[in-house]
Amino acid sequence: MRIVWLANYPFLRLEPHLGMRRSIDGHPSSWVVNLAAALSRRTEIELHIVTVCPFVRRPKAFGMGDVAFHVLPSGVPFSDRGYPWYLPLDVACGFRGDRRRLVRAIEDIAPDIVHAFGTEGPYALAALDSSRPHMIHIQGVVAECRKAEPSLRFRLAERCEKRAIRQGKWFSCRTAFDAGYVLSLNRTAWIANIQEAVHETFFHVHWDPRDDNSLLFVGAMKRRKGIEDLLTAVHLLKRQSRLVHLRMVGSGTARYQTLLRRRCRQLGIYDCVQFLGHRSSEEIARLHEQSQAFVLPSHAENSPNSVAEAMVAGVPVIASRVGGIPSMIRHLENGFLVEPKNPAALAQAIDRLLGDAAMRKRLSANARSVARVRHDAESIVRDTVAAYEQIACVHVAQPRQAAVPHAI
């Protein structure tokens, strides 16, 4: 079976084949990388990954391992860069240029199934434009991100998201939250429950409770992740004579990271917070072993990969009761849920967890037992292939229409 994935793939992993003139820390897209590695080992699957990249000027095709990659130019013409966040012309135009290039690549490959990852960019719409059997994987929900962090880009991208969901037929979701959102827009949608595959290094973490106050945050350095709430909670804990050491992993704009460091100084916690930037899966796994709690106080989420990794590793998790997180964590059974945008409640949860080693041990064991089944790569590959086979079996051949992107 020949499968085309339309997905963002970390450019740093592809850099030796791209000859990019610029280097950039992009999103790690670890769920895509991990699932691709596992799926490509199936002999009955021929996997092609097609991705758009603003840092190349001509299409490039190459193989890495058992995966064929097709990298297509995107962004501002002749500039080796994407459109700026304050002028998202690509989104305003409904990603028409990217969609045309993606559809041409799909036609050249002639796959049995097109699997599009994410509704926030051109991939889901391009899968629909191709008129081939498709599955649209819901990553985040743009409508919720827009509420938590309003921007012109999110407002425009929400239109693309809603059109893709309304016109799509086959979807893969990870939580009751994203499945409910899809069904609210498309009552006839077929939905497969397919979780994210977690890197094998997290399955080898040996976490144990210790008598220290170390916290870990892993995620994009963006306002909607609730980072400022977390810093305020650290400040409140310090006022209550509980000094914690917070390590923060993730990248973001220089402007926002400068704001966060300034906020640490204002709160008197600069010595309590360590900004580590981007880290590999192996480095994050070691940080899990060194931390007594993982904290993600987001304002909007679906199924954060960082929470999945922490639960697999067994580090106790404190996370916001938003989006799809309650599908991952049962409060006080395998993790701790707090209301978003409430630094005082967050501080109280951290204090309670750090002060109770028996609770940490119990939450850790319960989280591991659930997450190591839910996020096992081979199980997710079986679910994914089963979905592909079902789509291929029930797809009704119809006269092919010209593969031209529709206006939004």
Secondary structure, DSSP 8 states (H G I E B T S, - for coil): -EEEEE----HHHHHHHH--SS-------HHHHHHHHHHTT-TT-EEEEEEEETT-SS-EEEEETTEEEEEEE-SBTTTTB---TT--HHHHTTTHHHHHHHHHHHHHH--SEEEEE-SSSSHHHHHHHTTS-EEEE--S-HHHHHHHS--HHHHHHHHHHHHHHHH--EEEESSHHHHHHHHHH-TT-EEEE------GGGGG------SS-EEEEES---GGGTHHHHHHHHHHHHHTT---EEEEE----HHHHHHHHHHHHHHT-GGGEEEEES--HHHHHHHHHH-SEEEE--SS-SS-HHHHHHHHHT--EEEES-TTHHHH--BTTTBEEE-TT-HHHHHHHHHHHHT-HHHHHHHHHHHHHHHHHHT-HHHHHHHHHHHHHHHHHH--------------
